Structure formats: structure tokens, C-alpha cells
């Protein structure tokens, strides 16, 4: 694309938006009990330079 965005084709049966407790549990159950292909996406920008760190619900005291 003109803006530098690239798209890839992904073959999936279920798309879960949000990797919080509910999204992770739902994905785990689907993967354990079905043969469906599951993709999980997190919406929004990354809050930390450390991959995998979640700061969305952290409050300072």
C-alpha cells in the first residue's frame, strides 16, 4: 500500500479481540476442545517497550 502498510492472509476459524482473562480463557477452551484455528489480537498501541508487559490496568499509589 502507499502508506507502507502490509497485509497478510491468515487462515483462521475464530478471531478473539482482546487478550485479557476472558479472551485467553476462551482461546484456551477452544484450542483444547475443538480443532479450530484461533487467532488472538490485542487492540491499541503497546504501552511498554517490553514485549508481553501489560500496563493497561496498573495504577500508581
CHARMM-style PDB file with segment names, atoms N, HN, CA, C and O in Angstrom:
ATOM      1  N   UNK     1       0.823  -1.176   0.000  1.00  0.00      PROA
ATOM      2  CA  UNK     1       0.000   0.000   0.000  1.00  0.00      PROA
ATOM      3  C   UNK     1       0.871   1.245   0.000  1.00  0.00      PROA
ATOM      4  O   UNK     1       2.057   1.183   0.322  1.00  0.00      PROA
ATOM      5  N   UNK     2       0.292   2.348  -0.354  1.00  0.00      PROA
ATOM      6  HN  UNK     2      -0.671   2.399  -0.616  1.00  0.00      PROA
ATOM      7  CA  UNK     2       1.028   3.602  -0.459  1.00  0.00      PROA
ATOM      8  C   UNK     2       1.551   4.083   0.891  1.00  0.00      PROA
ATOM      9  O   UNK     2       2.596   4.732   0.942  1.00  0.00      PROA
ATOM     10  N   UNK     3       0.851   3.782   1.985  1.00  0.00      PROA
ATOM     11  HN  UNK     3       0.002   3.255   1.944  1.00  0.00      PROA
ATOM     12  CA  UNK     3       1.290   4.258   3.299  1.00  0.00      PROA
ATOM     13  C   UNK     3       2.278   3.308   3.978  1.00  0.00      PROA
ATOM     14  O   UNK     3       2.669   3.550   5.120  1.00  0.00      PROA
ATOM     15  N   UNK     4       2.680   2.256   3.314  1.00  0.00      PROA
ATOM     16  HN  UNK     4       2.362   2.060   2.387  1.00  0.00      PROA
ATOM     17  CA  UNK     4       3.644   1.313   3.859  1.00  0.00      PROA
ATOM     18  C   UNK     4       3.016   0.169   4.640  1.00  0.00      PROA
ATOM     19  O   UNK     4       3.727  -0.716   5.116  1.00  0.00      PROA
ATOM     20  N   UNK     5       1.701   0.172   4.778  1.00  0.00      PROA
ATOM     21  HN  UNK     5       1.123   0.891   4.391  1.00  0.00      PROA
ATOM     22  CA  UNK     5       1.010  -0.900   5.484  1.00  0.00      PROA
ATOM     23  C   UNK     5       1.011  -2.158   4.639  1.00  0.00      PROA
ATOM     24  O   UNK     5       0.716  -2.116   3.444  1.00  0.00      PROA
ATOM     25  N   UNK     6       1.344  -3.279   5.264  1.00  0.00      PROA
ATOM     26  HN  UNK     6       1.583  -3.313   6.235  1.00  0.00      PROA
ATOM     27  CA  UNK     6       1.317  -4.554   4.565  1.00  0.00      PROA
ATOM     28  C   UNK     6       0.214  -5.424   5.145  1.00  0.00      PROA
ATOM     29  O   UNK     6      -0.045  -5.394   6.349  1.00  0.00      PROA
ATOM     30  N   UNK     7      -0.424  -6.186   4.297  1.00  0.00      PROA
ATOM     31  HN  UNK     7      -0.214  -6.211   3.319  1.00  0.00      PROA
ATOM     32  CA  UNK     7      -1.454  -7.113   4.721  1.00  0.00      PROA
ATOM     33  C   UNK     7      -0.988  -8.526   4.433  1.00  0.00      PROA
ATOM     34  O   UNK     7      -0.333  -8.780   3.422  1.00  0.00      PROA
ATOM     35  N   UNK     8      -1.327  -9.443   5.325  1.00  0.00      PROA
ATOM     36  HN  UNK     8      -1.858  -9.237   6.146  1.00  0.00      PROA
ATOM     37  CA  UNK     8      -1.030 -10.849   5.090  1.00  0.00      PROA
ATOM     38  C   UNK     8      -2.338 -11.628   5.182  1.00  0.00      PROA
ATOM     39  O   UNK     8      -3.250 -11.246   5.914  1.00  0.00      PROA
ATOM     40  N   UNK     9      -2.417 -12.705   4.445  1.00  0.00      PROA
ATOM     41  HN  UNK     9      -1.676 -13.016   3.850  1.00  0.00      PROA
ATOM     42  CA  UNK     9      -3.581 -13.585   4.512  1.00  0.00      PROA
ATOM     43  C   UNK     9      -3.366 -14.596   5.628  1.00  0.00      PROA
ATOM     44  O   UNK     9      -2.325 -15.248   5.697  1.00  0.00      PROA
ATOM     45  N   UNK    10      -4.353 -14.719   6.492  1.00  0.00      PROA
ATOM     46  HN  UNK    10      -5.200 -14.189   6.435  1.00  0.00      PROA
ATOM     47  CA  UNK    10      -4.279 -15.658   7.604  1.00  0.00      PROA
ATOM     48  C   UNK    10      -5.521 -16.526   7.574  1.00  0.00      PROA
ATOM     49  O   UNK    10      -6.642 -16.021   7.498  1.00  0.00      PROA
ATOM     50  N   UNK    11      -5.321 -17.818   7.635  1.00  0.00      PROA
ATOM     51  HN  UNK    11      -4.411 -18.228   7.697  1.00  0.00      PROA
ATOM     52  CA  UNK    11      -6.433 -18.760   7.653  1.00  0.00      PROA
ATOM     53  C   UNK    11      -6.775 -19.072   9.107  1.00  0.00      PROA
ATOM     54  O   UNK    11      -6.019 -19.761   9.792  1.00  0.00      PROA
ATOM     55  N   UNK    12      -7.912 -18.564   9.576  1.00  0.00      PROA
ATOM     56  HN  UNK    12      -8.526 -18.004   9.019  1.00  0.00      PROA
ATOM     57  CA  UNK    12      -8.332 -18.786  10.957  1.00  0.00      PROA
ATOM     58  C   UNK    12      -9.832 -19.026  11.013  1.00  0.00      PROA
ATOM     59  O   UNK    12     -10.577 -18.547  10.159  1.00  0.00      PROA
ATOM     60  N   UNK    13     -10.270 -19.764  12.016  1.00  0.00      PROA
ATOM     61  HN  UNK    13      -9.665 -20.153  12.710  1.00  0.00      PROA
ATOM     62  CA  UNK    13     -11.696 -20.023  12.210  1.00  0.00      PROA
ATOM     63  C   UNK    13     -12.318 -19.042  13.196  1.00  0.00      PROA
ATOM     64  O   UNK    13     -13.470 -18.639  13.039  1.00  0.00      PROA
ATOM     65  N   UNK    14     -11.547 -18.662  14.211  1.00  0.00      PROA
ATOM     66  HN  UNK    14     -10.611 -18.989  14.338  1.00  0.00      PROA
ATOM     67  CA  UNK    14     -12.053 -17.792  15.273  1.00  0.00      PROA
ATOM     68  C   UNK    14     -11.067 -16.659  15.500  1.00  0.00      PROA
ATOM     69  O   UNK    14      -9.862 -16.886  15.610  1.00  0.00      PROA
ATOM     70  N   UNK    15     -11.579 -15.447  15.569  1.00  0.00      PROA
ATOM     71  HN  UNK    15     -12.558 -15.263  15.480  1.00  0.00      PROA
ATOM     72  CA  UNK    15     -10.764 -14.277  15.890  1.00  0.00      PROA
ATOM     73  C   UNK    15     -11.235 -13.735  17.231  1.00  0.00      PROA
ATOM     74  O   UNK    15     -12.406 -13.396  17.396  1.00  0.00      PROA
ATOM     75  N   UNK    16     -10.313 -13.656  18.188  1.00  0.00      PROA
ATOM     76  HN  UNK    16      -9.361 -13.932  18.054  1.00  0.00      PROA
ATOM     77  CA  UNK    16     -10.615 -13.109  19.506  1.00  0.00      PROA
ATOM     78  C   UNK    16      -9.874 -11.790  19.625  1.00  0.00      PROA
ATOM     79  O   UNK    16      -8.650 -11.744  19.499  1.00  0.00      PROA
ATOM     80  N   UNK    17     -10.618 -10.716  19.868  1.00  0.00      PROA
ATOM     81  HN  UNK    17     -11.612 -10.754  19.971  1.00  0.00      PROA
ATOM     82  CA  UNK    17     -10.007  -9.398  20.046  1.00  0.00      PROA
ATOM     83  C   UNK    17      -9.967  -9.118  21.539  1.00  0.00      PROA
ATOM     84  O   UNK    17     -11.004  -8.976  22.188  1.00  0.00      PROA
ATOM     85  N   UNK    18      -8.759  -9.042  22.070  1.00  0.00      PROA
ATOM     86  HN  UNK    18      -7.917  -9.157  21.543  1.00  0.00      PROA
ATOM     87  CA  UNK    18      -8.557  -8.818  23.496  1.00  0.00      PROA
ATOM     88  C   UNK    18      -7.914 -10.026  24.137  1.00  0.00      PROA
ATOM     89  O   UNK    18      -8.438 -11.137  24.052  1.00  0.00      PROA
ATOM     90  N   UNK    19      -6.778  -9.811  24.779  1.00  0.00      PROA
ATOM     91  HN  UNK    19      -6.352  -8.908  24.848  1.00  0.00      PROA
ATOM     92  CA  UNK    19      -6.049 -10.934  25.381  1.00  0.00      PROA
ATOM     93  C   UNK    19      -6.099 -10.883  26.902  1.00  0.00      PROA
ATOM     94  O   UNK    19      -5.178 -11.334  27.583  1.00  0.00      PROA
ATOM     95  N   UNK    20      -7.188 -10.327  27.422  1.00  0.00      PROA
ATOM     96  HN  UNK    20      -7.936  -9.961  26.869  1.00  0.00      PROA
ATOM     97  CA  UNK    20      -7.388 -10.314  28.870  1.00  0.00      PROA
ATOM     98  C   UNK    20      -7.801 -11.682  29.366  1.00  0.00      PROA
ATOM     99  O   UNK    20      -7.743 -12.660  28.620  1.00  0.00      PROA
ATOM    100  N   UNK    21      -8.221 -11.761  30.629  1.00  0.00      PROA
ATOM    101  HN  UNK    21      -8.268 -10.967  31.235  1.00  0.00      PROA
ATOM    102  CA  UNK    21      -8.587 -13.056  31.215  1.00  0.00      PROA
ATOM    103  C   UNK    21      -9.678 -13.801  30.442  1.00  0.00      PROA
ATOM    104  O   UNK    21      -9.580 -15.014  30.254  1.00  0.00      PROA
ATOM    105  N   UNK    22     -10.703 -13.098  29.997  1.00  0.00      PROA
ATOM    106  HN  UNK    22     -10.782 -12.113  30.150  1.00  0.00      PROA
ATOM    107  CA  UNK    22     -11.799 -13.761  29.282  1.00  0.00      PROA
ATOM    108  C   UNK    22     -11.342 -14.234  27.908  1.00  0.00      PROA
ATOM    109  O   UNK    22     -11.627 -15.366  27.519  1.00  0.00      PROA
ATOM    110  N   UNK    23     -10.634 -13.377  27.169  1.00  0.00      PROA
ATOM    111  HN  UNK    23     -10.403 -12.457  27.485  1.00  0.00      PROA
ATOM    112  CA  UNK    23     -10.155 -13.754  25.842  1.00  0.00      PROA
ATOM    113  C   UNK    23      -9.204 -14.936  25.893  1.00  0.00      PROA
ATOM    114  O   UNK    23      -9.298 -15.851  25.074  1.00  0.00      PROA
ATOM    115  N   UNK    24      -8.283 -14.919  26.858  1.00  0.00      PROA
ATOM    116  HN  UNK    24      -8.206 -14.176  27.523  1.00  0.00      PROA
ATOM    117  CA  UNK    24      -7.327 -16.028  26.994  1.00  0.00      PROA
ATOM    118  C   UNK    24      -8.021 -17.332  27.376  1.00  0.00      PROA
ATOM    119  O   UNK    24      -7.693 -18.395  26.850  1.00  0.00      PROA
ATOM    120  N   UNK    25      -8.979 -17.241  28.293  1.00  0.00      PROA
ATOM    121  HN  UNK    25      -9.245 -16.377  28.720  1.00  0.00      PROA
ATOM    122  CA  UNK    25      -9.709 -18.441  28.703  1.00  0.00      PROA
ATOM    123  C   UNK    25     -10.505 -19.018  27.545  1.00  0.00      PROA
ATOM    124  O   UNK    25     -10.509 -20.229  27.323  1.00  0.00      PROA
ATOM    125  N   UNK    26     -11.173 -18.147  26.815  1.00  0.00      PROA
ATOM    126  HN  UNK    26     -11.169 -17.164  26.995  1.00  0.00      PROA
ATOM    127  CA  UNK    26     -11.966 -18.591  25.668  1.00  0.00      PROA
ATOM    128  C   UNK    26     -11.070 -19.257  24.625  1.00  0.00      PROA
ATOM    129  O   UNK    26     -11.415 -20.311  24.090  1.00  0.00      PROA
ATOM    130  N   UNK    27      -9.924 -18.645  24.336  1.00  0.00      PROA
ATOM    131  HN  UNK    27      -9.644 -17.789  24.770  1.00  0.00      PROA
ATOM    132  CA  UNK    27      -8.994 -19.228  23.365  1.00  0.00      PROA
ATOM    133  C   UNK    27      -8.494 -20.586  23.840  1.00  0.00      PROA
ATOM    134  O   UNK    27      -8.422 -21.532  23.055  1.00  0.00      PROA
ATOM    135  N   UNK    28      -8.149 -20.688  25.117  1.00  0.00      PROA
ATOM    136  HN  UNK    28      -8.208 -19.920  25.755  1.00  0.00      PROA
ATOM    137  CA  UNK    28      -7.656 -21.954  25.673  1.00  0.00      PROA
ATOM    138  C   UNK    28      -8.703 -23.063  25.544  1.00  0.00      PROA
ATOM    139  O   UNK    28      -8.384 -24.179  25.134  1.00  0.00      PROA
ATOM    140  N   UNK    29      -9.944 -22.752  25.892  1.00  0.00      PROA
ATOM    141  HN  UNK    29     -10.203 -21.846  26.225  1.00  0.00      PROA
ATOM    142  CA  UNK    29     -11.015 -23.747  25.797  1.00  0.00      PROA
ATOM    143  C   UNK    29     -11.214 -24.185  24.347  1.00  0.00      PROA
ATOM    144  O   UNK    29     -11.336 -25.379  24.070  1.00  0.00      PROA
ATOM    145  N   UNK    30     -11.247 -23.231  23.430  1.00  0.00      PROA
ATOM    146  HN  UNK    30     -11.149 -22.262  23.655  1.00  0.00      PROA
ATOM    147  CA  UNK    30     -11.423 -23.578  22.014  1.00  0.00      PROA
ATOM    148  C   UNK    30     -10.292 -24.466  21.511  1.00  0.00      PROA
ATOM    149  O   UNK    30     -10.533 -25.436  20.793  1.00  0.00      PROA
ATOM    150  N   UNK    31      -9.061 -24.133  21.886  1.00  0.00      PROA
ATOM    151  HN  UNK    31      -8.865 -23.345  22.469  1.00  0.00      PROA
ATOM    152  CA  UNK    31      -7.918 -24.911  21.420  1.00  0.00      PROA
ATOM    153  C   UNK    31      -7.895 -26.313  22.018  1.00  0.00      PROA
ATOM    154  O   UNK    31      -7.475 -27.262  21.356  1.00  0.00      PROA
ATOM    155  N   UNK    32      -8.341 -26.449  23.263  1.00  0.00      PROA
ATOM    156  HN  UNK    32      -8.682 -25.678  23.801  1.00  0.00      PROA
ATOM    157  CA  UNK    32      -8.336 -27.760  23.912  1.00  0.00      PROA
ATOM    158  C   UNK    32      -9.495 -28.649  23.467  1.00  0.00      PROA
ATOM    159  O   UNK    32      -9.345 -29.870  23.412  1.00  0.00      PROA
ATOM    160  N   UNK    33     -10.634 -28.065  23.153  1.00  0.00      PROA
ATOM    161  HN  UNK    33     -10.756 -27.074  23.198  1.00  0.00      PROA
ATOM    162  CA  UNK    33     -11.842 -28.861  22.915  1.00  0.00      PROA
ATOM    163  C   UNK    33     -12.280 -28.933  21.457  1.00  0.00      PROA
ATOM    164  O   UNK    33     -13.198 -29.687  21.133  1.00  0.00      PROA
ATOM    165  N   UNK    34     -11.648 -28.170  20.572  1.00  0.00      PROA
ATOM    166  HN  UNK    34     -10.903 -27.558  20.835  1.00  0.00      PROA
ATOM    167  CA  UNK    34     -12.020 -28.195  19.157  1.00  0.00      PROA
ATOM    168  C   UNK    34     -10.761 -28.271  18.310  1.00  0.00      PROA
ATOM    169  O   UNK    34      -9.646 -28.202  18.829  1.00  0.00      PROA
ATOM    170  N   UNK    35     -10.945 -28.411  17.021  1.00  0.00      PROA
ATOM    171  HN  UNK    35     -11.850 -28.467  16.600  1.00  0.00      PROA
ATOM    172  CA  UNK    35      -9.799 -28.374  16.104  1.00  0.00      PROA
ATOM    173  C   UNK    35      -9.770 -27.053  15.333  1.00  0.00      PROA
ATOM    174  O   UNK    35      -9.188 -26.968  14.252  1.00  0.00      PROA
ATOM    175  N   UNK    36     -10.401 -26.031  15.900  1.00  0.00      PROA
ATOM    176  HN  UNK    36     -10.873 -26.100  16.779  1.00  0.00      PROA
ATOM    177  CA  UNK    36     -10.454 -24.736  15.226  1.00  0.00      PROA
ATOM    178  C   UNK    36      -9.126 -23.995  15.348  1.00  0.00      PROA
ATOM    179  O   UNK    36      -8.390 -24.142  16.323  1.00  0.00      PROA
ATOM    180  N   UNK    37      -8.851 -23.196  14.324  1.00  0.00      PROA
ATOM    181  HN  UNK    37      -9.449 -23.076  13.532  1.00  0.00      PROA
ATOM    182  CA  UNK    37      -7.674 -22.331  14.328  1.00  0.00      PROA
ATOM    183  C   UNK    37      -8.082 -21.005  14.959  1.00  0.00      PROA
ATOM    184  O   UNK    37      -9.015 -20.349  14.497  1.00  0.00      PROA
ATOM    185  N   UNK    38      -7.375 -20.616  16.020  1.00  0.00      PROA
ATOM    186  HN  UNK    38      -6.617 -21.149  16.396  1.00  0.00      PROA
ATOM    187  CA  UNK    38      -7.733 -19.430  16.792  1.00  0.00      PROA
ATOM    188  C   UNK    38      -6.649 -18.371  16.641  1.00  0.00      PROA
ATOM    189  O   UNK    38      -5.458 -18.666  16.744  1.00  0.00      PROA
ATOM    190  N   UNK    39      -7.072 -17.141  16.396  1.00  0.00      PROA
ATOM    191  HN  UNK    39      -8.040 -16.901  16.312  1.00  0.00      PROA
ATOM    192  CA  UNK    39      -6.153 -16.002  16.368  1.00  0.00      PROA
ATOM    193  C   UNK    39      -6.612 -15.006  17.421  1.00  0.00      PROA
ATOM    194  O   UNK    39      -7.801 -14.704  17.525  1.00  0.00      PROA
ATOM    195  N   UNK    40      -5.666 -14.500  18.202  1.00  0.00      PROA
ATOM    196  HN  UNK    40      -4.700 -14.745  18.118  1.00  0.00      PROA
ATOM    197  CA  UNK    40      -5.981 -13.517  19.231  1.00  0.00      PROA
ATOM    198  C   UNK    40      -5.219 -12.230  18.928  1.00  0.00      PROA
ATOM    199  O   UNK    40      -4.013 -12.249  18.682  1.00  0.00      PROA
ATOM    200  N   UNK    41      -5.941 -11.120  18.952  1.00  0.00      PROA
ATOM    201  HN  UNK    41      -6.921 -11.105  19.151  1.00  0.00      PROA
ATOM    202  CA  UNK    41      -5.342  -9.810  18.715  1.00  0.00      PROA
ATOM    203  C   UNK    41      -5.582  -8.916  19.918  1.00  0.00      PROA
ATOM    204  O   UNK    41      -6.610  -9.020  20.588  1.00  0.00      PROA
ATOM    205  N   UNK    42      -4.637  -8.049  20.185  1.00  0.00      PROA
ATOM    206  HN  UNK    42      -3.802  -7.965  19.641  1.00  0.00      PROA
ATOM    207  CA  UNK    42      -4.820  -7.039  21.218  1.00  0.00      PROA
ATOM    208  C   UNK    42      -5.011  -5.702  20.521  1.00  0.00      PROA
ATOM    209  O   UNK    42      -4.232  -5.333  19.642  1.00  0.00      PROA
ATOM    210  N   UNK    43      -6.037  -4.988  20.912  1.00  0.00      PROA
ATOM    211  HN  UNK    43      -6.670  -5.287  21.627  1.00  0.00      PROA
ATOM    212  CA  UNK    43      -6.354  -3.713  20.285  1.00  0.00      PROA
ATOM    213  C   UNK    43      -5.580  -2.592  20.975  1.00  0.00      PROA
ATOM    214  O   UNK    43      -5.383  -2.618  22.190  1.00  0.00      PROA
ATOM    215  N   UNK    44      -5.148  -1.617  20.195  1.00  0.00      PROA
ATOM    216  HN  UNK    44      -5.308  -1.596  19.208  1.00  0.00      PROA
ATOM    217  CA  UNK    44      -4.471  -0.457  20.762  1.00  0.00      PROA
ATOM    218  C   UNK    44      -2.966  -0.550  20.618  1.00  0.00      PROA
ATOM    219  O   UNK    44      -2.423  -1.519  20.088  1.00  0.00      PROA
ATOM    220  N   UNK    45      -2.321   0.475  21.100  1.00  0.00      PROA
ATOM    221  HN  UNK    45      -2.762   1.262  21.531  1.00  0.00      PROA
ATOM    222  CA  UNK    45      -0.870   0.555  20.983  1.00  0.00      PROA
ATOM    223  C   UNK    45      -0.201  -0.157  22.150  1.00  0.00      PROA
ATOM    224  O   UNK    45      -0.815  -0.389  23.192  1.00  0.00      PROA
ATOM    225  N   UNK    46       1.055  -0.495  21.958  1.00  0.00      PROA
ATOM    226  HN  UNK    46       1.554  -0.307  21.112  1.00  0.00      PROA
ATOM    227  CA  UNK    46       1.833  -1.122  23.016  1.00  0.00      PROA
ATOM    228  C   UNK    46       2.231  -0.043  24.010  1.00  0.00      PROA
ATOM    229  O   UNK    46       2.795   0.980  23.619  1.00  0.00      PROA
ATOM    230  N   UNK    47       1.946  -0.257  25.288  1.00  0.00      PROA
ATOM    231  HN  UNK    47       1.488  -1.087  25.605  1.00  0.00      PROA
ATOM    232  CA  UNK    47       2.178   0.736  26.334  1.00  0.00      PROA
ATOM    233  C   UNK    47       3.606   0.704  26.877  1.00  0.00      PROA
ATOM    234  O   UNK    47       4.044   1.664  27.510  1.00  0.00      PROA
ATOM    235  N   UNK    48       4.322  -0.368  26.642  1.00  0.00      PROA
ATOM    236  HN  UNK    48       3.966  -1.148  26.127  1.00  0.00      PROA
ATOM    237  CA  UNK    48       5.647  -0.553  27.221  1.00  0.00      PROA
ATOM    238  C   UNK    48       6.622  -1.019  26.148  1.00  0.00      PROA
ATOM    239  O   UNK    48       6.221  -1.695  25.200  1.00  0.00      PROA
ATOM    240  N   UNK    49       7.904  -0.664  26.286  1.00  0.00      PROA
ATOM    241  HN  UNK    49       8.230  -0.114  27.056  1.00  0.00      PROA
ATOM    242  CA  UNK    49       8.892  -1.180  25.333  1.00  0.00      PROA
ATOM    243  C   UNK    49       9.182  -2.669  25.531  1.00  0.00      PROA
ATOM    244  O   UNK    49       9.813  -3.293  24.678  1.00  0.00      PROA
ATOM    245  N   UNK    50       8.728  -3.242  26.648  1.00  0.00      PROA
ATOM    246  HN  UNK    50       8.215  -2.735  27.341  1.00  0.00      PROA
ATOM    247  CA  UNK    50       8.953  -4.653  26.950  1.00  0.00      PROA
ATOM    248  C   UNK    50       7.805  -5.472  26.369  1.00  0.00      PROA
ATOM    249  O   UNK    50       6.652  -5.294  26.762  1.00  0.00      PROA
ATOM    250  N   UNK    51       8.118  -6.372  25.430  1.00  0.00      PROA
ATOM    251  HN  UNK    51       9.054  -6.516  25.110  1.00  0.00      PROA
ATOM    252  CA  UNK    51       7.086  -7.207  24.827  1.00  0.00      PROA
ATOM    253  C   UNK    51       6.430  -8.091  25.877  1.00  0.00      PROA
ATOM    254  O   UNK    51       7.111  -8.680  26.717  1.00  0.00      PROA
ATOM    255  N   UNK    52       5.104  -8.182  25.827  1.00  0.00      PROA
ATOM    256  HN  UNK    52       4.551  -7.704  25.145  1.00  0.00      PROA
ATOM    257  CA  UNK    52       4.366  -9.024  26.751  1.00  0.00      PROA
ATOM    258  C   UNK    52       3.986  -8.355  28.052  1.00  0.00      PROA
ATOM    259  O   UNK    52       3.197  -8.910  28.816  1.00  0.00      PROA
ATOM    260  N   UNK    53       4.520  -7.188  28.327  1.00  0.00      PROA
ATOM    261  HN  UNK    53       5.162  -6.738  27.707  1.00  0.00      PROA
ATOM    262  CA  UNK    53       4.174  -6.482  29.561  1.00  0.00      PROA
ATOM    263  C   UNK    53       2.849  -5.758  29.379  1.00  0.00      PROA
ATOM    264  O   UNK    53       2.640  -5.094  28.364  1.00  0.00      PROA
ATOM    265  N   UNK    54       1.963  -5.879  30.341  1.00  0.00      PROA
ATOM    266  HN  UNK    54       2.133  -6.418  31.165  1.00  0.00      PROA
ATOM    267  CA  UNK    54       0.645  -5.258  30.259  1.00  0.00      PROA
ATOM    268  C   UNK    54       0.532  -4.187  31.328  1.00  0.00      PROA
ATOM    269  O   UNK    54       0.554  -4.490  32.521  1.00  0.00      PROA
ATOM    270  N   UNK    55       0.410  -2.933  30.905  1.00  0.00      PROA
ATOM    271  HN  UNK    55       0.392  -2.687  29.936  1.00  0.00      PROA
ATOM    272  CA  UNK    55       0.307  -1.822  31.844  1.00  0.00      PROA
ATOM    273  C   UNK    55      -1.065  -1.172  31.839  1.00  0.00      PROA
ATOM    274  O   UNK    55      -1.245  -0.135  32.477  1.00  0.00      PROA
ATOM    275  N   UNK    56      -2.034  -1.741  31.145  1.00  0.00      PROA
ATOM    276  HN  UNK    56      -1.887  -2.584  30.626  1.00  0.00      PROA
ATOM    277  CA  UNK    56      -3.329  -1.087  30.989  1.00  0.00      PROA
ATOM    278  C   UNK    56      -4.081  -0.934  32.298  1.00  0.00      PROA
ATOM    279  O   UNK    56      -4.795   0.053  32.474  1.00  0.00      PROA
ATOM    280  N   UNK    57      -3.946  -1.864  33.213  1.00  0.00      PROA
ATOM    281  HN  UNK    57      -3.366  -2.665  33.070  1.00  0.00      PROA
ATOM    282  CA  UNK    57      -4.705  -1.816  34.458  1.00  0.00      PROA
ATOM    283  C   UNK    57      -3.832  -1.513  35.671  1.00  0.00      PROA
ATOM    284  O   UNK    57      -4.221  -1.813  36.800  1.00  0.00      PROA
ATOM    285  N   UNK    58      -2.672  -0.930  35.457  1.00  0.00      PROA
ATOM    286  HN  UNK    58      -2.356  -0.687  34.540  1.00  0.00      PROA
ATOM    287  CA  UNK    58      -1.760  -0.616  36.554  1.00  0.00      PROA
ATOM    288  C   UNK    58      -2.024   0.805  37.025  1.00  0.00      PROA
ATOM    289  O   UNK    58      -2.127   1.733  36.222  1.00  0.00      PROA
ATOM    290  N   UNK    59      -2.132   0.959  38.336  1.00  0.00      PROA
ATOM    291  HN  UNK    59      -2.049   0.206  38.988  1.00  0.00      PROA
ATOM    292  CA  UNK    59      -2.311   2.295  38.922  1.00  0.00      PROA
ATOM    293  C   UNK    59      -1.147   2.581  39.850  1.00  0.00      PROA
ATOM    294  O   UNK    59      -0.652   1.689  40.539  1.00  0.00      PROA
ATOM    295  N   UNK    60      -0.713   3.834  39.861  1.00  0.00      PROA
ATOM    296  HN  UNK    60      -1.115   4.559  39.301  1.00  0.00      PROA
ATOM    297  CA  UNK    60       0.341   4.202  40.805  1.00  0.00      PROA
ATOM    298  C   UNK    60      -0.295   4.547  42.145  1.00  0.00      PROA
ATOM    299  O   UNK    60      -1.415   5.057  42.193  1.00  0.00      PROA
ATOM    300  N   UNK    61       0.414   4.272  43.224  1.00  0.00      PROA
ATOM    301  HN  UNK    61       1.323   3.858  43.185  1.00  0.00      PROA
ATOM    302  CA  UNK    61      -0.162   4.535  44.551  1.00  0.00      PROA
ATOM    303  C   UNK    61       0.310   5.854  45.116  1.00  0.00      PROA
ATOM    304  OT1 UNK    61      -0.080   6.226  46.222  1.00  0.00      PROA
TER     305      UNK     61
END
